[in-house]
Amino acid sequence: MPPIYSPSRLACFENCPKQFHYRYVLKVPAESESVEAFVGKRVHEVLERLHLFVGRGLVPSLERVLDRFRRIWQEAYDRERVRIVREETDEAFYVDLGERCLRQFYLRNYPFDADETLGLEQRVSCELDAARGYRVRGIIDRLVRARDGAIEIHDYKTSRRVPSQRQLDADRQLALYQLAVAEVHPQTPIRLVWHYLLFGATRVSTRSEEQLAELRRATSGLIERIEGEERFEPRPGPLCAWCEYRERCPAGGARREAPAPGVPADAPGPQMQLL
């Protein structure tokens, strides 16, 4: 069967081949998850529900949105499974972080009538390289038709930093989703949109046909490299503290302490766990 990859799989290999080996080759079950990933999932769930209600002509109050977040947090939170890496923080800190993300988004976008939702948690896939049978797939947080007719791919981030425009213009995840969306909406302008929820910040990027062609080539090359990998050596670094396989990793002795502000607060990020 031809290999199918997602942005999360690709990023996992680049971050640490050993983690990729545990997660996707050996399929070792994760016994825990980071609190940052947990926050991201709960915020995504609430935003999906919010847009479902809006699509029915119902706009819940901000307090109802926040109450929903608190309830699903209490229902899903397991202190034995959810790991808090940063010693200076506790559960209450992350509950507050999630509430702040939702509050910023709500106040910035109310009454949610600026565009049309085409899909929520929309699964997409496309052929990346016909000759080698490579395909990519993923899940779009929200697919949108803007008022000017353009299609927008929206992504929600709960991190405590906003990347530079240069970094976003080189982002692979949403650009790969664009390849899939373009197959359904040919000849339609497509924009990539990130919501940095904690800051109430929105960032936008576009890709030219030349950039998308280069993305296909570079991503196919990376997949070819992964398919030929045999050693899957560990790559110790700042993200080791968040790795669900840190206790079994042969490089465990080389793990670094959890860094302070330099690493994104959502590392490894909810999207890293999707596919």
C-alpha positions in Angstrom: 0.0 0.0 0.0 1.4 3.4 -1.0 2.6 5.4 2.0 0.3 8.1 3.4 1.8 10.9 5.5 0.4 13.8 7.4 2.2 17.1 8.4 2.4 15.7 12.0 4.2 12.6 10.9 6.6 14.5 8.8 7.3 17.0 11.6 7.7 14.1 14.1 10.5 12.5 12.0 12.3 15.8 11.6 12.1 16.5 15.3 13.2 13.0 16.4 13.4 9.9 14.2 13.3 7.7 17.4 10.0 9.3 18.5 8.7 8.7 15.0 9.8 5.0 15.2 8.0 4.5 18.5 4.8 6.3 17.4 4.3 5.4 13.8 6.4 2.3 13.1 6.2 0.3 16.4 2.9 2.0 17.3 3.8 2.0 21.0 0.7 3.3 22.9 1.3 6.6 24.6 0.8 6.3 28.3 0.6 10.1 28.8 0.2 13.4 27.0 1.4 16.9 27.8 -0.9 19.4 29.4 -0.2 21.7 26.5 -1.6 19.2 24.0 -4.5 18.6 26.4 -5.4 22.3 26.5 -5.2 22.5 22.7 -7.6 19.6 22.2 -10.2 21.0 24.6 -10.0 24.5 23.1 -10.4 23.0 19.6 -13.5 21.0 20.8 -15.1 24.1 22.2 -14.4 26.2 19.0 -15.8 23.4 16.8 -19.0 23.3 19.0 -19.2 27.1 18.9 -19.2 27.1 15.1 -21.7 24.3 14.9 -24.1 26.4 16.9 -23.4 29.5 14.8 -24.1 27.4 11.7 -27.6 26.8 13.1 -28.2 30.4 13.6 -27.5 30.2 17.4 -24.7 32.3 19.0 -24.1 31.1 22.6 -23.0 33.7 25.1 -19.3 34.0 26.1 -20.1 32.6 29.6 -21.7 29.5 28.1 -18.7 29.0 25.9 -16.4 29.2 28.9 -18.6 27.0 31.0 -18.5 24.4 28.3 -14.7 24.5 28.4 -14.6 24.1 32.2 -17.0 21.1 32.1 -15.2 19.2 29.3 -11.9 19.9 31.1 -13.3 18.4 34.4 -14.7 15.4 32.5 -11.5 14.6 30.5 -8.7 15.7 32.8 -6.7 12.8 34.4 -3.9 13.8 36.7 -2.2 10.4 36.2 -2.1 10.8 32.4 -1.7 14.5 31.7 1.8 15.6 32.3 2.8 19.1 33.5 6.4 19.6 32.5 7.0 23.1 33.8 7.3 23.0 37.5 6.3 26.6 38.0 2.8 25.9 36.6 -0.2 23.9 37.8 -3.5 22.8 36.4 -5.2 26.1 37.3 -2.7 27.9 35.1 -3.7 25.9 32.0 -7.4 26.1 32.7 -6.9 29.9 32.8 -4.8 29.8 29.6 -7.6 27.9 27.8 -10.2 30.4 29.0 -8.1 33.3 27.9 -7.7 31.8 24.4 -11.5 31.3 24.0 -12.3 34.7 25.4 -10.0 36.5 23.0 -11.4 34.6 20.0 -15.0 35.2 21.0 -14.6 38.9 21.6 -12.6 39.4 18.4 -15.0 37.5 16.2 -18.5 38.0 17.6 -21.1 37.8 16.1 -19.3 35.3 13.8 -20.9 36.5 10.6 -17.8 37.6 8.7 -17.5 34.4 6.6 -19.1 31.1 5.8 -18.0 27.8 7.3 -17.5 25.1 4.8 -16.2 22.4 7.1 -15.1 21.8 10.7 -12.4 19.3 11.6 -12.4 18.7 7.8 -10.4 15.6 6.7 -8.6 16.2 3.5 -6.1 14.2 1.4 -4.4 14.5 -2.0 -1.8 12.8 -4.2 1.6 14.2 -3.6 3.7 12.2 -6.1 1.9 10.0 -8.6 5.0 8.2 -9.7 5.9 7.0 -6.2 2.3 6.8 -4.9 2.9 9.3 -2.1 -0.1 10.9 -0.5 -0.7 13.4 2.3 -3.7 13.8 4.5 -4.7 15.9 7.4 -7.5 17.6 9.4 -8.3 21.3 8.8 -9.6 23.1 12.0 -12.1 25.2 9.9 -12.5 25.6 6.2 -14.0 28.9 5.2 -15.4 30.9 2.3 -14.5 34.5 2.8 -16.7 37.4 1.7 -14.5 38.0 -1.4 -15.1 34.4 -2.5 -11.6 33.1 -1.5 -11.3 29.9 0.4 -9.5 30.1 3.7 -7.8 27.3 5.7 -8.0 28.3 9.4 -5.8 26.9 12.1 -6.1 27.5 15.9 -3.0 27.8 18.0 -2.8 28.0 21.8 0.9 28.7 22.0 2.4 31.5 24.0 4.3 33.0 21.1 3.4 34.2 17.6 5.9 33.2 14.8 7.3 35.8 12.5 5.6 36.3 9.1 8.7 34.8 7.5 8.2 31.6 9.5 4.5 31.4 8.5 5.3 32.0 4.9 7.4 28.8 5.0 4.9 26.8 7.0 4.4 23.3 5.5 1.3 22.1 7.3 -1.4 24.5 5.9 0.3 24.6 2.5 0.0 20.8 2.2 -3.7 21.2 3.1 -3.9 23.8 0.3 -2.9 21.2 -2.2 -5.8 19.0 -1.1 -8.3 21.9 -1.0 -7.2 23.1 -4.4 -8.3 19.8 -5.9 -11.9 20.5 -4.8 -11.8 24.3 -5.4 -9.7 24.7 -8.5 -9.1 28.3 -9.8 -10.2 29.7 -6.5 -7.8 31.9 -4.5 -6.8 30.2 -1.2 -5.5 31.8 1.9 -3.8 30.3 4.9 -5.0 31.7 8.2 -3.6 31.2 11.7 -5.4 32.3 14.9 -3.0 32.8 17.8 -5.8 32.7 20.3 -4.0 33.8 23.4 -3.1 37.1 21.8 -6.2 37.6 19.7 -3.8 37.7 16.7 -4.5 36.6 13.2 -1.8 35.9 10.6 -2.4 35.3 6.9 -0.2 33.8 4.2 -0.5 32.7 0.5 1.4 30.4 -1.8 2.3 30.7 -5.5 2.1 27.8 -7.9 5.8 27.8 -7.9 6.0 27.5 -4.2 3.4 24.7 -4.1 5.4 22.8 -6.8 8.5 23.1 -4.7 6.6 22.0 -1.6 5.6 18.8 -3.5 9.1 18.1 -4.5 10.6 18.8 -1.0 7.9 16.8 0.8 8.3 13.9 -1.6 12.0 13.9 -0.9 11.4 13.9 2.8 9.0 10.9 2.5 11.5 9.1 0.4 14.1 9.7 3.1 11.8 8.4 5.8 10.9 5.3 3.8 14.5 4.4 3.5 15.4 5.0 7.1 16.6 2.1 9.1 18.3 3.4 12.2 15.9 5.9 13.6 18.4 7.5 15.8 17.2 9.7 18.7 17.8 13.4 18.5 18.0 14.9 22.0 16.8 18.4 22.3 14.5 20.9 24.1 11.3 18.9 23.2 12.5 15.7 25.0 10.8 16.8 28.2 7.4 16.7 26.4 8.0 13.3 24.7 5.6 10.5 25.7 8.4 8.0 25.1 11.1 9.7 27.2 11.3 7.0 29.8 12.1 4.2 27.2 14.3 6.3 24.9 18.0 5.2 24.7 19.0 8.9 24.8 17.2 9.4 28.1 20.4 10.3 29.9 21.0 13.1 27.4 17.6 14.7 28.0 17.6 18.4 28.7 15.6 20.1 31.4 12.4 21.8 30.3 13.4 25.1 28.8 11.9 28.4 29.7 10.3 30.7 27.2 12.1 29.6 24.1 10.0 26.6 23.3 6.4 27.1 22.3 3.9 26.5 25.1 1.9 24.1 23.0 4.9 21.8 22.3 4.5 19.2 20.9 1.2 20.8 20.0 -2.2 19.2 19.5 -1.8 18.9 15.8 1.2 16.7 16.4 -1.0 14.0 17.7 -3.8 13.9 15.1 -2.5 11.5 12.5 
